[in-house]
Amino acid sequence: MSAVIKSLNCEDFQALRASADWMLLDCRNLTDYKAGHLDGALHAHDGLVESLVRKGDKQRTILVYCYSGHRSEHLTEFLTGFGFDNVFNLVGGYTRWLEVNAQPVE
């Protein structure tokens, strides 16, 4: 039986972001992460994920994202399977985040 994946769309996360202590995990490759990521996001490399599984706060709220939301869905499911209760996949990923937060052209 696979874990239930919780999802959160960009618009809702934008509204909730200031109201909670979120851990943001960017599971794109390191080059893409370095080129740009959500403020405060950590690169979800294998060592970080292993450390979270071993000794992370399983009650902490975590938002996972990639480019489109597919790869992050897998990491969300993985963490949920290890007992993390508040893990969310960002629907549409970083691409959608950029669309939602684009500044209007004047």
Secondary structure per residue as TSV (DSSP state, phi and psi in degrees):
chain	resnum	aa	ss	phi	psi
A	1	M	-	360.0	127.7
A	2	S	-	-88.1	156.6
A	3	A	-	-72.4	151.3
A	4	V	-	-77.7	128.1
A	5	I	-	-93.6	122.8
A	6	K	E	-89.4	137.7
A	7	S	E	-121.9	155.7
A	8	L	E	-142.6	129.0
A	9	N	E	-83.4	161.1
A	10	C	H	-59.7	-40.5
A	11	E	H	-62.6	-42.5
A	12	D	H	-68.9	-39.9
A	13	F	H	-63.6	-40.0
A	14	Q	H	-57.1	-41.0
A	15	A	H	-73.4	-34.6
A	16	L	H	-87.1	-19.0
A	17	R	G	-54.0	-42.5
A	18	A	G	-75.8	-16.8
A	19	S	G	-93.2	-1.4
A	20	A	S	-146.0	161.4
A	21	D	-	-90.8	94.1
A	22	W	E	-93.7	140.5
A	23	M	E	-98.5	126.4
A	24	L	E	-106.2	126.8
A	25	L	E	-118.7	121.0
A	26	D	E	-99.5	113.2
A	27	C	-	-101.8	20.8
A	28	R	S	-76.2	173.5
A	29	N	-	-69.6	163.5
A	30	L	H	-62.2	-38.1
A	31	T	H	-60.8	-45.2
A	32	D	H	-66.8	-40.4
A	33	Y	H	-59.0	-46.2
A	34	K	H	-65.8	-29.1
A	35	A	H	-72.2	-21.4
A	36	G	-	162.4	139.8
A	37	H	-	-155.9	168.7
A	38	L	-	-63.6	141.9
A	39	D	T	-55.2	127.8
A	40	G	T	86.7	-1.7
A	41	A	-	-74.1	144.1
A	42	L	E	-102.2	145.3
A	43	H	E	-76.2	124.1
A	44	A	-	-84.1	64.7
A	45	H	-	-75.4	166.3
A	46	D	H	-55.7	-40.9
A	47	G	H	-63.5	-40.0
A	48	L	H	-66.9	-45.1
A	49	V	H	-62.5	-42.9
A	50	E	H	-61.3	-41.8
A	51	S	H	-63.7	-42.3
A	52	L	H	-61.2	-44.7
A	53	V	H	-62.8	-40.9
A	54	R	H	-72.6	-43.9
A	55	K	H	-141.9	18.5
A	56	G	-	-76.3	158.1
A	57	D	-	-76.0	105.9
A	58	K	T	-72.8	-7.2
A	59	Q	T	-95.6	-12.0
A	60	R	S	-66.9	143.9
A	61	T	E	-82.2	126.1
A	62	I	E	-124.6	134.7
A	63	L	E	-114.6	126.4
A	64	V	E	-112.4	136.6
A	65	Y	E	-144.3	158.4
A	66	C	-	-134.6	-148.4
A	67	Y	S	-74.9	-48.5
A	68	S	S	-119.1	-10.5
A	69	G	S	107.8	-5.3
A	70	H	H	-82.9	-51.2
A	71	R	H	-63.7	-38.9
A	72	S	H	-67.1	-27.0
A	73	E	H	-60.4	-41.2
A	74	H	H	-65.7	-42.5
A	75	L	H	-68.3	-36.8
A	76	T	H	-60.0	-46.3
A	77	E	H	-63.7	-41.3
A	78	F	H	-59.7	-50.8
A	79	L	H	-65.1	-39.7
A	80	T	H	-61.9	-39.5
A	81	G	H	-64.0	-22.8
A	82	F	T	-94.1	13.6
A	83	G	T	96.5	6.7
A	84	F	-	-76.8	123.0
A	85	D	S	-87.4	-26.3
A	86	N	S	-121.8	58.3
A	87	V	E	-109.6	130.8
A	88	F	E	-125.7	144.4
A	89	N	E	-96.3	132.2
A	90	L	E	-80.6	111.7
A	91	V	E	-64.0	127.2
A	92	G	T	84.9	-10.2
A	93	G	H	59.5	-156.6
A	94	Y	H	-63.0	-35.3
A	95	T	H	-60.1	-47.3
A	96	R	H	-67.1	-38.6
A	97	W	H	-57.4	-43.6
A	98	L	H	-64.3	-39.7
A	99	E	H	-63.0	-47.2
A	100	V	H	-64.7	-34.7
A	101	N	T	-101.6	13.1
A	102	A	-	-66.0	137.9
A	103	Q	-	-78.6	135.5
A	104	P	-	-63.5	142.9
A	105	V	-	-81.4	131.1
A	106	E	-	-109.3	360.0
